[in-house]
């Protein structure tokens, strides 16, 4: 009986992750990836999802809500943003941080 309860919980958690929209990609500054530990946050409606980059500048998030979202990168005391969309299927967004007049902006590669 205990086994069935645990199995049911695992299946429910797996199903909810399968319904979430996966957003992933890389963040670079110039021709180099950003360092590990750069915070990446996606705001979808009133929900926030966050992660950190790995040593290759990669990030990976599951967003339950579908539609327009805002991606923020917390980099060197600044927070450049970019509008993204969450779908049923995985979506890749590779970004390039550029600096002009001391201010960072986030754009697609």
C-alpha positions as CSV (number, residue, x, y, z in Angstrom):
1,X,0.0,0.0,0.0
2,X,2.8,2.4,0.8
3,X,4.4,1.6,-2.5
4,X,1.3,2.6,-4.4
5,X,1.1,5.9,-2.5
6,X,4.7,6.7,-3.3
7,X,4.1,5.7,-7.0
8,X,1.1,8.0,-7.2
9,X,3.0,11.0,-5.9
10,X,5.9,10.3,-8.3
11,X,3.4,10.1,-11.2
12,X,1.7,13.3,-10.3
13,X,4.9,15.2,-10.0
14,X,6.2,13.8,-13.3
15,X,2.9,14.8,-15.0
16,X,3.1,18.4,-13.7
17,X,6.6,18.7,-15.0
18,X,5.6,17.3,-18.4
19,X,2.9,20.0,-18.7
20,X,5.3,22.8,-17.9
21,X,7.0,24.8,-20.6
22,X,10.7,24.4,-20.7
23,X,12.8,27.5,-21.3
24,X,16.5,27.0,-21.7
25,X,19.6,28.5,-23.4
26,X,22.9,30.3,-22.8
27,X,23.9,33.8,-21.8
28,X,27.2,35.3,-23.0
29,X,29.0,38.6,-22.8
30,X,31.0,39.2,-25.9
31,X,32.4,35.8,-27.1
32,X,32.5,34.3,-23.6
33,X,29.8,32.7,-21.5
34,X,28.9,34.4,-18.2
35,X,30.3,32.8,-15.1
36,X,28.5,30.2,-13.1
37,X,26.0,31.5,-10.5
38,X,24.4,34.3,-12.5
39,X,20.8,34.5,-11.4
40,X,18.1,34.1,-14.2
41,X,14.5,34.8,-13.3
42,X,11.3,34.4,-15.4
43,X,8.1,36.2,-14.4
44,X,4.9,34.7,-15.8
45,X,1.9,36.5,-14.5
46,X,2.3,36.7,-10.8
47,X,4.7,33.7,-10.6
48,X,8.5,33.9,-10.5
49,X,10.8,31.0,-11.5
50,X,14.5,31.3,-11.0
51,X,17.7,29.4,-11.5
52,X,21.4,30.1,-11.9
53,X,23.8,29.7,-14.8
54,X,26.3,26.8,-14.9
55,X,30.0,27.2,-15.8
56,X,29.0,27.2,-19.5
57,X,26.6,30.1,-19.1
58,X,23.6,27.8,-19.5
59,X,20.3,28.1,-17.7
60,X,17.2,25.8,-17.6
61,X,13.7,26.5,-16.2
62,X,10.2,25.0,-16.3
63,X,7.4,27.5,-16.4
64,X,3.9,26.2,-15.8
65,X,2.1,29.2,-17.3
66,X,1.9,29.6,-21.1
67,X,2.3,32.8,-23.0
68,X,4.3,36.0,-22.7
69,X,6.9,36.1,-19.9
70,X,9.7,38.4,-18.8
71,X,13.3,37.0,-18.4
72,X,15.6,38.9,-16.1
73,X,19.4,38.4,-15.7
74,X,21.0,39.7,-12.5
75,X,24.4,40.7,-13.8
76,X,27.0,43.0,-12.2
77,X,24.5,44.9,-10.1
78,X,22.1,45.4,-13.1
79,X,19.0,43.6,-14.2
80,X,18.5,43.6,-18.0
81,X,15.2,42.1,-19.2
82,X,13.9,40.5,-22.4
83,X,10.3,39.4,-23.3
84,X,10.1,35.6,-24.0
85,X,7.2,33.1,-24.5
86,X,6.4,29.9,-22.7
87,X,4.9,27.1,-24.8
88,X,3.9,23.4,-24.3
89,X,7.2,22.4,-25.9
90,X,10.8,23.4,-25.1
91,X,12.0,26.8,-26.3
92,X,15.6,27.8,-26.6
93,X,16.7,31.4,-25.9
94,X,20.4,32.2,-26.3
95,X,21.2,35.7,-25.1
96,X,24.1,38.2,-25.5
97,X,24.7,40.8,-22.9
98,X,26.1,44.0,-24.4
99,X,27.2,47.1,-22.5
100,X,26.7,50.7,-23.8
101,X,27.4,53.8,-21.7
102,X,27.8,51.5,-18.6
103,X,24.4,49.9,-19.0
104,X,23.8,46.3,-19.9
105,X,21.1,45.2,-22.4
106,X,20.0,41.7,-23.2
107,X,19.5,40.6,-26.8
108,X,19.1,37.4,-28.7
109,X,22.1,35.9,-30.4
